[in-house]
Amino acid sequence: MSNRLFQGVIQQMKETIDKTFGVMDESQNIIACSDLDRIGEQLQINAPMTGEVFSANGFTFKPIDSARGKEYTVFVEGDDVISSKYAGVLAVAFANIKFYYDEKYDRANFVKNIILDNILPGDINLKARELYFNTDVSRTVILVRTLEQNDVMLYDILQNLFPDKNKDFIISINETDIAIVKETSIGVESKDIESLASTIADTISGELFVHIVIGIGTTVDTLKGLARSFKDAQVALEVGKVFDTEKTIISYDNLGIARLIYQLPTTLCDTFLKEVFKRGSIDSLDHETLFTIQRFFENNLNVSETSRKLFVHRNTLVYRLEKIKKITGLDLREFDHAIVFKIALMVNKYLKTTPVKY
């Protein structure tokens, strides 16, 4: 990639500099040059690469300083003062161009390979040192998913929201998903990340008018842990698609029992439902009854408060609860029965989106 990067700049400069010039690699092979016919040639020089400008064989040379050392060297035709100045200026220009290119692409690709598990764990720290990547910070993966094909504007908006390319990384995963690898301060709480996610959602909906959902992974303090944080964000979205369809932001830390149910085999879930509803199927409960149950749970099993919220007489609600007990054998006024019923409702919802596999 550096070859094309250098050649592109040289093509723009060749009309200004009236000498043949270019870049060679550590093996002294010309990889980019104002004279295209010379690309691939080898310049045999025996002078030591000290970092200073030097002349040999009718050319002036200046090593390019980069974060990885002196991998490349600028050469300019001639050994006069003008050639020396050209070499010095070109070396500075190429060094800066390569630095910003490496920072933008190499680091982003490095982070992408980590979260997608495309890099061996033992290579992560080596690559991090090579890229001068800060490993002593906490990070959280925030996964933004559009419910239609990814708009290129979405990536640009996220880039503008997180302009510090040294700390935060915007990674395009596929046509619908974009991952934000956010550097977080020590002691950051889930509510702070959720507040940030809310800002992201408001900005996107305000500028693009597209429907998105956001999954928040766990906060990790190692680069290796980013893969887990990314998977957690994916799980948050998948679980939310089943149990929290009305939510735009789903945090892995707040999934609770839904996460456990989602990870259970469907055959086990089906057996559980059959054991709980021995007297009658959960599908025998009508919409009004299920709505009553939902409100009863929302009001912490309080009969008086639930009847007030439903605008029904207390005795009417008691009658409905007795009806549920008769059908299912579970008295929702008893805490243990209520827990079992709540879990059964969630398991039933899960099975409706995931076929039973025997």
C-alpha positions as CSV (number, residue, x, y, z in Angstrom):
1,M,0.0,0.0,0.0
2,S,2.9,2.4,0.7
3,N,4.1,2.0,-2.9
4,R,0.9,3.4,-4.3
5,L,0.8,6.0,-1.6
6,F,4.3,7.3,-2.5
7,Q,3.7,7.0,-6.2
8,G,0.5,9.1,-6.0
9,V,2.3,11.9,-4.3
10,I,5.3,11.7,-6.7
11,Q,2.9,12.0,-9.7
12,Q,1.7,15.3,-8.2
13,M,5.2,16.6,-7.6
14,K,7.0,15.5,-10.8
15,E,6.0,18.7,-12.7
16,T,7.6,20.9,-9.9
17,I,10.8,19.0,-9.4
18,D,13.0,19.0,-12.5
19,K,15.0,15.9,-11.4
20,T,14.4,12.2,-11.3
21,F,13.4,11.3,-7.8
22,G,11.6,8.5,-5.9
23,V,11.6,6.1,-2.9
24,M,13.4,2.9,-2.4
25,D,12.8,0.2,0.3
26,E,15.2,-1.4,2.7
27,S,16.5,-3.7,0.0
28,Q,17.4,-0.6,-2.1
29,N,14.7,-1.5,-4.6
30,I,12.9,1.4,-6.3
31,I,9.2,1.2,-5.3
32,A,8.0,4.6,-6.6
33,C,9.7,7.0,-9.0
34,S,9.0,10.0,-11.2
35,D,10.4,7.9,-14.0
36,L,8.1,5.0,-14.2
37,D,10.5,2.9,-16.2
38,R,12.9,2.8,-13.2
39,I,10.4,1.2,-10.8
40,G,11.8,-2.2,-9.8
41,E,15.4,-1.3,-10.3
42,Q,17.9,-1.6,-7.5
43,L,20.2,1.2,-6.5
44,Q,23.5,-0.2,-5.2
45,I,24.8,2.0,-2.4
46,N,27.2,1.0,0.3
47,A,27.0,4.1,2.5
48,P,25.6,3.6,6.1
49,M,21.9,4.7,6.7
50,T,22.5,7.3,9.5
51,G,19.4,9.3,8.9
52,E,21.4,12.2,7.4
53,V,21.5,13.3,3.8
54,F,24.3,11.7,1.8
55,S,25.4,11.2,-1.8
56,A,26.5,8.2,-3.8
57,N,26.6,7.0,-7.4
58,G,25.3,10.3,-8.7
59,F,22.3,10.4,-6.4
60,T,21.4,12.1,-3.1
61,F,19.7,10.1,-0.4
62,K,17.7,10.8,2.7
63,P,16.1,8.1,4.9
64,I,12.5,8.5,5.8
65,D,11.9,8.5,9.5
66,S,8.7,6.7,10.6
67,A,7.3,5.0,13.7
68,R,8.8,1.8,12.4
69,G,12.3,3.1,11.8
70,K,13.9,3.9,8.5
71,E,12.1,1.5,6.2
72,Y,12.3,3.8,3.1
73,T,14.8,6.2,1.6
74,V,14.2,9.1,-0.7
75,F,16.6,9.5,-3.7
76,V,17.1,12.5,-5.9
77,E,19.2,12.6,-9.1
78,G,22.4,14.6,-8.6
79,D,24.7,15.3,-5.8
80,D,24.6,19.1,-5.6
81,V,23.1,21.4,-3.0
82,I,19.7,21.6,-4.8
83,S,19.4,17.8,-4.8
84,S,20.3,17.7,-1.1
85,K,17.5,20.2,-0.3
86,Y,15.0,18.4,-2.5
87,A,15.8,15.1,-0.7
88,G,15.4,16.7,2.8
89,V,12.1,18.3,1.9
90,L,10.7,15.1,0.3
91,A,11.8,12.9,3.2
92,V,9.8,15.1,5.6
93,A,6.8,15.2,3.3
94,F,6.8,11.4,2.8
95,A,7.3,10.7,6.5
96,N,4.3,12.8,7.4
97,I,2.1,11.3,4.7
98,K,3.0,7.8,5.8
99,F,2.4,8.5,9.5
100,Y,-1.1,9.8,8.9
101,Y,-1.8,6.9,6.5
102,D,-0.6,4.3,9.0
103,E,-2.5,6.0,11.8
104,K,-5.7,6.1,9.9
105,Y,-5.7,2.6,8.2
106,D,-3.3,0.4,10.0
107,R,-4.7,1.1,13.4
108,A,-8.3,0.8,12.3
109,N,-7.6,-2.5,10.5
110,F,-5.7,-3.7,13.7
111,V,-8.8,-2.9,15.8
112,K,-11.1,-4.6,13.3
113,N,-9.0,-7.7,13.2
114,I,-9.1,-7.9,17.0
115,I,-12.9,-7.5,17.3
116,L,-13.5,-10.0,14.5
117,D,-11.0,-12.5,16.0
118,N,-8.8,-12.4,12.9
119,I,-5.5,-12.0,14.8
120,L,-3.8,-14.5,17.1
121,P,-3.9,-13.4,20.8
122,G,-0.1,-13.6,21.0
123,D,0.3,-11.2,18.1
124,I,-2.0,-8.5,19.6
125,N,0.6,-6.9,21.9
126,L,3.4,-7.2,19.4
127,K,1.3,-5.4,16.8
128,A,0.1,-2.8,19.4
129,R,3.8,-1.9,20.2
130,E,4.6,-1.7,16.5
131,L,1.7,0.8,16.0
132,Y,2.4,2.7,19.2
133,F,-1.1,1.7,20.3
134,N,-2.2,2.6,23.8
135,T,-3.0,-0.6,25.7
136,D,-3.5,0.9,29.2
137,V,-7.0,2.2,28.8
138,S,-10.5,0.8,29.0
139,R,-12.7,0.5,25.9
140,T,-16.3,-0.4,25.1
141,V,-17.7,-1.6,21.8
142,I,-20.9,0.1,20.7
143,L,-22.6,-1.6,17.8
144,V,-24.9,0.5,15.6
145,R,-27.3,-1.5,13.3
146,T,-29.6,-0.1,10.7
147,L,-32.7,-2.0,9.8
148,E,-32.2,-1.2,6.1
149,Q,-29.0,-1.2,4.0
150,N,-26.2,0.9,5.6
151,D,-26.1,4.4,4.3
152,V,-22.6,5.8,3.6
153,M,-23.7,9.0,5.4
154,L,-24.1,7.0,8.6
155,Y,-20.3,6.2,8.7
156,D,-19.5,9.9,8.1
157,I,-21.8,11.0,10.9
158,L,-20.2,8.6,13.3
159,Q,-16.7,9.8,12.2
160,N,-17.8,13.4,13.0
161,L,-19.2,12.4,16.4
162,F,-15.9,10.8,17.3
163,P,-13.2,12.9,15.7
164,D,-10.2,11.7,17.8
165,K,-8.7,9.0,15.7
166,N,-6.1,8.1,18.3
167,K,-8.7,7.1,20.9
168,D,-11.9,6.1,19.1
169,F,-12.3,3.9,16.0
170,I,-15.3,3.6,13.7
171,I,-15.3,0.1,12.0
172,S,-17.6,-0.9,9.2
173,I,-18.5,-4.5,9.8
174,N,-21.0,-5.3,7.0
175,E,-24.0,-3.7,5.1
176,T,-26.0,-3.0,8.3
177,D,-23.5,-2.9,11.2
178,I,-20.9,-0.3,12.2
179,A,-18.9,-0.8,15.4
180,I,-17.6,2.1,17.5
181,V,-14.6,1.2,19.7
182,K,-14.8,3.9,22.3
183,E,-12.1,4.7,24.8
184,T,-13.7,5.1,28.2
185,S,-12.3,6.6,31.4
186,I,-11.7,4.6,34.6
187,G,-14.8,4.0,36.6
188,V,-17.2,4.7,33.8
189,E,-20.7,3.4,34.5
190,S,-23.2,1.7,32.2
191,K,-25.6,4.6,32.4
192,D,-22.8,6.9,31.0
193,I,-22.3,4.7,28.0
194,E,-26.1,4.4,27.5
195,S,-26.3,8.2,27.6
196,L,-23.7,8.4,24.9
197,A,-25.6,5.8,22.8
198,S,-28.7,7.9,23.2
199,T,-26.9,10.9,21.8
200,I,-25.7,8.8,18.9
201,A,-29.3,7.6,18.2
202,D,-30.7,11.1,18.4
203,T,-28.1,12.5,16.0
204,I,-28.6,9.7,13.4
205,S,-32.4,9.9,13.5
206,G,-32.2,13.7,13.3
207,E,-29.9,13.8,10.3
208,L,-30.7,10.6,8.3
209,F,-34.2,9.7,9.4
210,V,-33.4,6.0,9.5
211,H,-34.4,3.5,12.1
212,I,-31.4,2.1,14.1
213,V,-30.8,-0.1,17.1
214,I,-27.7,0.1,19.3
215,G,-26.1,-2.7,21.2
216,I,-23.6,-1.9,24.0
217,G,-20.9,-4.5,24.9
218,T,-19.1,-4.8,28.2
219,T,-16.2,-2.4,29.1
220,V,-12.9,-4.2,28.9
221,D,-9.4,-3.1,29.9
222,T,-7.3,-5.2,27.5
223,L,-7.1,-5.2,23.7
224,K,-7.8,-9.0,23.6
225,G,-11.1,-8.3,25.5
226,L,-12.4,-6.2,22.6
227,A,-13.5,-9.3,20.8
228,R,-15.6,-10.3,23.8
229,S,-17.1,-6.8,24.1
230,F,-18.0,-6.9,20.4
231,K,-19.7,-10.3,20.8
232,D,-21.5,-9.0,23.8
233,A,-22.8,-6.1,21.8
234,Q,-24.0,-8.5,19.1
235,V,-25.8,-10.7,21.8
236,A,-27.4,-7.5,23.2
237,L,-28.9,-6.8,19.8
238,E,-30.0,-10.3,19.2
239,V,-31.6,-10.7,22.7
240,G,-33.2,-7.3,22.3
241,K,-34.7,-8.3,19.0
242,V,-36.6,-11.1,20.9
243,F,-37.4,-9.5,24.3
244,D,-37.1,-5.8,24.0
245,T,-38.4,-5.0,20.5
246,E,-39.5,-1.5,21.5
247,K,-36.0,-0.4,22.7
248,T,-33.5,1.4,20.6
249,I,-30.6,0.9,23.0
250,I,-29.8,-2.5,24.6
251,S,-26.9,-2.9,27.0
252,Y,-25.4,-6.4,27.6
253,D,-25.0,-5.6,31.3
254,N,-28.8,-5.0,31.6
255,L,-30.0,-8.2,29.8
256,G,-30.6,-10.1,33.0
257,I,-32.4,-13.4,32.7
258,A,-33.2,-12.8,29.0
259,R,-29.5,-13.5,28.3
260,L,-29.7,-16.8,30.1
261,I,-32.9,-17.9,28.3
262,Y,-31.3,-16.9,24.9
263,Q,-28.4,-19.2,25.5
264,L,-30.5,-22.2,26.5
265,P,-31.2,-25.0,24.0
266,T,-34.7,-24.7,22.5
267,T,-35.6,-28.3,23.4
268,L,-34.9,-27.5,27.0
269,C,-37.1,-24.4,26.8
270,D,-39.9,-26.4,25.2
271,T,-39.7,-29.0,28.0
272,F,-39.8,-26.3,30.6
273,L,-43.0,-24.8,29.2
274,K,-44.7,-28.2,29.1
275,E,-43.9,-28.8,32.7
276,V,-45.1,-25.4,33.9
277,F,-48.4,-25.5,32.0
278,K,-49.5,-29.0,32.6
279,R,-53.1,-28.0,33.0
280,G,-53.3,-25.9,29.9
281,S,-51.2,-24.2,27.2
282,I,-50.0,-20.7,27.6
283,D,-51.6,-20.0,24.2
284,S,-55.0,-20.5,25.8
285,L,-54.6,-17.1,27.6
286,D,-56.3,-14.3,25.6
287,H,-54.9,-10.9,24.9
288,E,-56.8,-9.2,27.7
289,T,-55.5,-11.7,30.2
290,L,-51.9,-11.4,29.1
291,F,-52.2,-7.6,29.2
292,T,-53.5,-7.9,32.8
293,I,-50.6,-10.1,33.7
294,Q,-48.1,-7.6,32.2
295,R,-49.5,-4.7,34.2
296,F,-49.6,-6.9,37.4
297,F,-45.9,-7.6,37.0
298,E,-45.1,-3.9,36.3
299,N,-46.8,-2.9,39.5
300,N,-44.8,-5.4,41.6
301,L,-47.7,-7.9,42.2
302,N,-49.7,-5.2,44.0
303,V,-53.5,-5.9,43.4
304,S,-54.7,-2.5,44.5
305,E,-52.2,-0.5,42.4
306,T,-52.7,-2.7,39.3
307,S,-56.5,-2.4,39.5
308,R,-56.2,1.4,39.7
309,K,-53.9,1.5,36.7
310,L,-56.2,-0.7,34.7
311,F,-59.3,1.3,35.8
312,V,-61.1,-1.9,37.0
313,H,-62.5,-2.8,40.4
314,R,-60.2,-4.7,42.7
315,N,-62.6,-7.7,42.7
316,T,-62.5,-7.8,38.9
317,L,-58.7,-8.1,39.0
318,V,-58.9,-10.8,41.6
319,Y,-61.4,-12.7,39.4
320,R,-59.0,-12.5,36.5
321,L,-56.1,-13.8,38.6
322,E,-58.2,-16.7,39.8
323,K,-59.0,-17.5,36.2
324,I,-55.3,-17.6,35.4
325,K,-54.7,-19.9,38.4
326,K,-57.4,-22.2,37.2
327,I,-56.0,-22.4,33.7
328,T,-52.3,-22.6,34.6
329,G,-52.2,-23.8,38.2
330,L,-50.1,-20.7,39.1
331,D,-51.3,-18.1,41.5
332,L,-49.5,-14.9,40.5
333,R,-50.1,-13.4,43.9
334,E,-47.5,-15.8,45.3
335,F,-44.0,-14.6,44.6
336,D,-42.6,-18.0,43.6
337,H,-45.4,-18.7,41.2
338,A,-45.0,-15.2,39.7
339,I,-41.3,-15.8,39.0
340,V,-42.0,-19.1,37.3
341,F,-44.8,-17.5,35.2
342,K,-42.6,-14.5,34.2
343,I,-39.8,-16.8,33.0
344,A,-42.3,-18.9,31.2
345,L,-43.6,-15.9,29.3
346,M,-40.1,-15.0,28.3
347,V,-39.3,-18.6,27.2
348,N,-42.5,-18.7,25.2
349,K,-41.5,-15.4,23.4
350,Y,-38.1,-16.8,22.7
351,L,-39.5,-20.0,21.2
352,K,-41.8,-18.0,18.9
353,T,-38.7,-16.4,17.3
354,T,-36.5,-19.5,17.4
355,P,-37.8,-22.9,16.2
356,V,-37.4,-25.9,18.4
357,K,-34.5,-28.1,17.2
358,Y,-34.7,-31.7,18.3
